[in-house]
Amino acid sequence: MTSFVTELNEEKNDIVASVENISAVSEETAASTEEVSASMEQQAEAIGNVAELANELNEIAAELLLQTNQFKV
């Protein structure tokens, strides 16, 4: 009987350790997911800024073209 209880206790300890490991991995995964999400938001903002600057550059180029067309012979 004592060996059975000892075996059950060891199994219980193994299960508890496994659950703790799963919990730790889950926490690390959640933290990594938050970091990826923050990076994606930063990239989306940067892409938006680049698109805005590209539009401004396009407008400047169009204006420059109009200005230089005045000097063509």
Buried (B, 14 or more C-beta within 10 A) or exposed (E): EEEEEEEEEEEEEEEEEEEEEEEEEEEEEEEEEEEEEEEEEEEEEEEEEEEEEEEEEEEEEEEEEEEEEEEEE
